[in-house]
Amino acid sequence: MIVQDVINHLEELAPLAYAEDFDNVGLLVGNKNAKVTGVLVTLDTLEAVVDEAINEKCNLIVSFHPIIFKGLKKLTGKSYVERVVMKAIKHDIAIYSIHTALDNTIQGVNDMICNILGLTNKHILIPQNETIKRLTTYVPKNEAEQLRTALFSTGAGAIGNYSNCSFNVEGYGTFKGNENTNPTKGNKGSLHTEAETKISITFPKHLESQIIQTLFKAHSYEEVAYEVTTLENKNQQIGMGMIGELDDSMEELEFLSFLKDKMNTKCIRHSSFLNKKIKKIAVLGGSGSFAIEAAKAAGADAFITADLKYHDFFTAENSILLADVGHYESEQFTKNLLVAYLTKKITNFAIILSKTNTNPVKYF
C-alpha cells in the first residue's frame, strides 16, 4: 500500500472538493507514491507527534488540522511549524490534513459530536451551496440505457436516499459532419437525423472529472454533445454543523453538566440561562460563531461550539443557550472517527491513534 491508497480512502469519506476555500487540505508533506509502513492519526501535527510516528514506525501522519496553513517562505526551524515540517522531511514522514473537508461531510466531525451526545433526527445545519451539478447529454435512443447505467455506476444520479435518478426526453437530433469527420451514425457530408434520448442527470461536484470520462468512454458518437451546469439547490449531505434532538429534554443546568461529562471538558463558557428546557441542539466543532444565527433560525434550544468571543454571547438575545466547550474539546473525538474508518478500510496493518495530547489550552 502506498500513501495515495490511504488518501483515496480518506477522500472517499471526505472529498477535498468540499473543504472551505480558506483551508489548506490534502498531502502537505511527503511523496504520494511512498510505500506506507504505518499510519498515525492525530488532531494536530506537533514535534511530539512526529517523534511518536518515528517511534511507532509510521511514515504517514493523518492530521485533522493542517500544520501548514499560511505560506511558508523559509525552513530554518525558527517556528514550531518549520521544525515539524523539517523533522517530517528528514525522517521521510508524509503529512496529510483533512480539516474542513471532514467538517463538511455528513459523517464527519459534527456527526461524531451528535453521536457522543446521543442526538437523533440529525441533519446538516448549514448546507453548502453549489455542490450539485447537472449533466445533460444526447444519445441514440437504443443506447440510452447503456449510457445511463455507466453514469450511475460512477455515482451520478444519487439524490439523498435515492439512486439511479435521471430525466429522459425522446426526440430527434440532426448533424452534418464535414470532410474531416468519421461519424458513427450517418455519413460525412450528409445531413443526418437520429432518434435520440436527452438525458439529464445530477451528480456531486467532486465526481465531475470521473463523470465526464465515463460519458466519453460509454458514448458512441465521435463528437459528444453535452452540458454541465452548477445548480443552486442546497446539498443536504454536505455542509457545516449539524442539528439533532435529545431523547428527553433537560433543564439547562442539567444539560451543561451532561455536556461537560460527555465532552470531557473542565470548563464550559455559556450565555445566560433562559429558564426553558433543552431538547433541540445545534453543534459545530471548532470556531463556530458564524453559525449562531443559523442555529437560532433552525429553532435550536442550545448551540455547542468553540472560540466564542465576548460579543458573540450577546447574539444569543435570550433565544438560545450558547455553550463554548473549547476548540480542542469540540474536535477531540475526530481522530477516533478517522481511526475507526481507516481500520475498516485497511486491514493489513494497524492504524494507530496518537497518544499525544495536542491541546495548547490549559486550565487552572
C-alpha positions in Angstrom: 0.0 0.0 0.0 1.2 3.5 -0.9 0.3 6.9 0.6 -2.1 7.6 -2.3 -4.1 4.4 -1.4 -4.7 5.8 2.1 -5.5 9.2 0.6 -8.1 7.6 -1.7 -9.9 6.0 1.3 -9.9 9.3 3.2 -11.2 11.3 0.2 -14.0 8.7 -0.2 -15.1 9.8 3.3 -14.4 13.5 2.9 -13.7 14.7 -0.7 -11.4 17.7 -0.7 -13.7 19.5 -3.1 -15.9 20.3 -0.2 -13.2 21.9 2.0 -13.6 25.6 2.6 -11.7 27.9 0.3 -9.5 29.4 3.0 -8.3 25.9 4.1 -5.1 24.0 3.3 -6.0 20.3 3.0 -4.5 17.3 1.3 -1.0 15.9 1.2 1.1 18.7 2.8 4.4 16.9 3.2 5.8 13.8 1.5 5.6 11.6 -1.5 2.2 10.2 -2.5 3.9 7.1 -4.1 5.9 6.2 -1.0 5.2 2.7 0.5 3.3 3.0 3.8 4.8 1.4 6.9 2.2 2.7 9.3 -0.4 5.4 9.8 -0.6 7.6 12.9 -3.8 9.7 13.3 -3.8 12.9 15.3 -5.7 16.1 15.7 -2.6 18.3 15.3 0.8 17.6 14.0 3.4 18.8 16.6 7.0 17.8 17.0 6.0 15.3 19.7 3.6 13.7 17.2 6.3 13.4 14.7 8.5 11.8 17.4 5.6 9.4 18.1 5.4 8.5 14.5 9.1 7.7 14.4 8.8 5.5 17.5 5.8 3.7 16.1 7.5 3.3 12.7 4.7 5.2 10.9 5.7 7.1 7.8 2.2 8.7 7.3 0.6 11.1 9.7 -3.1 11.8 9.1 -3.9 15.1 10.9 -7.2 16.8 11.2 -5.6 20.3 11.4 -3.1 21.4 8.7 0.4 22.1 10.1 1.0 24.3 7.1 -1.8 26.9 7.0 -0.2 30.1 5.8 2.5 30.2 3.2 6.0 29.1 4.3 8.8 31.3 2.9 11.6 29.8 4.9 12.5 26.5 6.6 15.0 27.5 9.3 13.5 25.9 12.3 12.5 29.2 13.8 8.9 28.3 14.4 7.2 25.1 15.5 5.6 24.8 12.1 9.0 24.9 10.4 10.5 22.4 12.9 7.7 20.0 12.3 8.0 20.1 8.5 11.8 19.8 8.7 11.7 16.8 11.0 9.0 15.1 8.9 11.0 15.5 5.8 14.2 14.4 7.5 12.5 11.1 8.5 10.6 10.6 5.3 7.2 11.1 7.0 4.3 12.2 4.9 1.6 14.5 6.5 -2.0 14.6 5.2 -4.6 17.1 6.5 -8.4 16.6 6.1 -9.7 19.5 8.2 -12.8 21.3 6.7 -13.4 18.5 4.2 -14.3 16.4 7.2 -16.2 19.2 8.8 -18.4 19.4 5.8 -19.2 15.8 5.3 -22.4 14.3 6.8 -20.5 11.6 8.6 -17.7 13.8 9.9 -16.8 16.0 12.9 -20.2 17.2 13.8 -21.9 13.9 13.3 -19.4 12.5 15.8 -20.4 15.1 18.4 -24.0 14.3 17.8 -23.3 10.6 18.4 -21.3 11.3 21.6 -24.4 13.3 22.9 -26.8 10.6 21.6 -28.7 13.0 19.4 -31.3 11.7 16.9 -33.1 13.2 13.9 -29.8 14.7 12.7 -29.4 16.9 9.7 -26.9 19.4 8.3 -27.2 22.9 9.9 -25.7 25.0 7.0 -25.9 23.1 3.7 -23.1 24.0 1.3 -24.0 25.9 -1.9 -23.0 25.0 -5.5 -22.0 21.4 -4.7 -24.6 19.8 -7.1 -24.1 19.7 -10.8 -26.2 18.5 -13.7 -25.1 16.8 -16.9 -27.3 17.0 -20.0 -26.4 14.9 -23.0 -27.9 13.3 -26.1 -27.5 9.7 -27.1 -29.0 7.4 -29.8 -32.3 6.0 -28.4 -31.2 2.4 -28.4 -28.0 3.3 -26.5 -29.6 5.3 -23.7 -29.9 2.5 -21.2 -26.3 1.5 -21.6 -25.1 5.1 -21.1 -27.4 5.7 -18.0 -26.1 2.5 -16.4 -22.4 3.6 -17.0 -23.1 7.1 -15.4 -25.0 5.6 -12.5 -22.0 3.3 -11.8 -19.8 6.3 -11.2 -22.1 7.9 -8.7 -24.3 10.1 -10.9 -28.0 10.2 -10.3 -27.8 9.9 -6.5 -30.3 12.2 -4.7 -30.5 11.8 -0.9 -31.6 8.2 -0.2 -32.4 7.6 -3.9 -30.1 6.3 -6.7 -30.3 5.8 -10.5 -32.2 9.1 -10.8 -32.4 10.7 -14.3 -34.8 12.5 -16.6 -35.2 11.5 -20.2 -36.9 13.0 -23.2 -37.1 11.4 -26.6 -36.7 13.5 -29.8 -34.6 13.8 -32.9 -31.1 15.2 -33.3 -29.6 16.4 -36.5 -26.0 16.8 -37.5 -23.8 17.1 -40.6 -20.1 16.2 -40.5 -17.5 17.8 -42.7 -14.8 16.0 -44.6 -12.6 15.7 -41.5 -15.2 13.7 -39.6 -15.8 9.9 -39.2 -19.3 9.7 -37.8 -20.6 6.6 -36.1 -24.1 7.4 -37.3 -24.9 8.6 -40.9 -22.3 9.7 -43.5 -19.9 12.7 -43.5 -21.1 15.5 -45.8 -24.7 14.4 -45.4 -27.4 15.8 -43.0 -28.4 13.0 -40.7 -31.4 12.7 -38.4 -31.1 10.4 -35.4 -33.8 9.3 -32.9 -32.1 10.4 -29.6 -32.8 10.4 -25.9 -31.9 13.6 -24.0 -30.6 12.5 -20.6 -30.4 14.9 -17.6 -28.6 13.6 -14.5 -27.3 15.3 -11.4 -24.0 14.4 -9.6 -21.9 15.8 -6.7 -19.2 18.2 -8.0 -16.2 16.1 -6.8 -17.2 13.4 -9.3 -17.2 15.7 -12.4 -13.9 14.6 -13.9 -14.9 10.9 -13.5 -18.4 11.5 -14.8 -17.1 13.2 -18.0 -14.6 10.5 -18.6 -17.3 7.9 -18.3 -19.5 9.8 -20.6 -16.9 9.9 -23.4 -16.0 6.3 -22.9 -19.6 5.0 -23.0 -20.9 7.3 -25.7 -20.7 6.1 -29.3 -20.6 9.5 -31.0 -17.3 10.8 -32.4 -18.3 14.3 -31.1 -20.3 14.1 -27.9 -22.7 16.9 -27.2 -23.1 17.7 -23.5 -23.6 20.5 -21.0 -22.6 20.7 -17.3 -24.3 23.3 -15.1 -24.0 24.1 -11.5 -27.3 24.1 -9.5 -28.3 26.4 -6.7 -30.0 23.6 -4.8 -28.9 23.1 -1.2 -27.0 19.9 -0.7 -28.4 18.2 2.4 -25.4 15.8 2.6 -22.7 18.5 2.6 -22.2 21.4 4.9 -21.2 22.9 8.3 -22.7 21.9 11.6 -25.5 19.6 12.5 -28.7 19.8 14.5 -30.4 17.0 16.3 -32.5 16.2 19.4 -32.1 14.6 22.8 -34.4 11.7 23.5 -35.5 13.5 26.7 -35.4 17.3 27.3 -33.2 18.6 30.1 -33.1 21.6 32.4 -30.3 24.0 31.5 -28.0 23.3 34.4 -28.6 19.5 34.0 -27.8 19.9 30.3 -24.5 21.7 30.9 -23.4 19.0 33.5 -24.3 16.4 30.9 -22.4 18.3 28.2 -19.3 18.7 30.5 -19.2 15.0 31.1 -19.8 13.8 27.6 -17.3 16.3 26.0 -14.7 15.6 28.7 -14.1 19.3 29.4 -13.2 21.2 32.6 -14.9 24.4 31.6 -18.0 25.5 29.6 -18.5 29.2 28.9 -22.1 29.8 28.3 -24.7 32.6 27.7 -27.5 33.4 30.2 -30.0 30.8 31.2 -33.4 31.1 29.6 -35.3 29.1 32.1 -36.5 26.6 29.4 -35.8 23.0 28.7 -33.1 21.9 26.2 -34.0 19.3 23.6 -33.1 20.5 20.1 -29.3 21.1 19.8 -27.1 22.5 17.1 -23.4 21.6 17.1 -20.4 22.9 15.2 -16.9 21.7 16.1 -14.1 24.3 16.2 -14.7 28.0 15.8 -18.4 28.3 15.1 -19.6 31.8 16.0 -20.6 32.3 12.3 -23.3 29.7 12.8 -25.1 31.3 15.7 -27.8 32.8 13.5 -28.3 29.6 11.6 -28.8 27.7 14.9 -31.3 30.3 16.1 -33.2 30.1 12.7 -33.3 26.3 13.0 -35.1 26.6 16.3 -32.2 25.1 18.4 -32.6 25.4 22.2 -28.8 25.2 22.5 -25.7 25.7 20.3 -22.5 23.9 21.1 -19.3 25.2 19.6 -16.0 26.8 20.5 -13.9 30.1 20.4 -16.8 32.4 21.1 -15.8 36.0 21.8 -17.2 38.3 24.4 -19.7 40.0 22.0 -20.7 36.7 20.4 -22.6 35.8 23.7 -24.8 38.9 23.2 -26.1 37.5 20.0 -27.9 34.7 21.9 -30.5 37.5 22.5 -32.4 35.4 25.1 -33.5 32.9 22.4 -30.8 30.2 22.6 -28.2 28.8 25.1 -24.7 29.2 23.7 -22.2 26.7 25.1 -18.4 27.1 24.3 -16.8 23.8 25.3 -13.3 24.6 23.9 -11.8 24.2 20.5 -9.8 21.0 21.2 -12.6 19.6 23.3 -15.1 20.0 20.5 -12.9 18.2 18.0 -11.2 15.7 20.2 -13.2 12.7 19.0 -12.3 13.4 15.4 -9.2 11.2 15.5 -11.2 8.3 16.9 -13.6 8.7 13.9 -10.7 8.5 11.4 -9.0 5.6 13.1 -12.3 3.6 13.1 -12.9 4.5 9.5 -9.4 3.6 8.3 -9.3 0.4 10.3 -12.4 -0.8 8.4 -10.9 0.1 5.1 -7.3 -1.1 5.7 -6.9 -4.5 7.4 -3.3 -5.4 6.6 -1.7 -3.2 9.3 -2.7 -1.2 12.4 -4.0 2.3 12.2 -2.6 4.0 15.3 -4.4 6.6 17.4 -1.9 9.2 18.6 -1.5 9.3 22.4 -0.1 12.8 22.3 -2.4 15.5 23.8 -2.0 18.4 21.5 -4.4 20.8 23.3 -2.4 24.1 23.8 -5.0 25.4 26.3 -4.5 24.6 30.0 -6.9 25.2 32.9 -6.1 26.3 36.4 
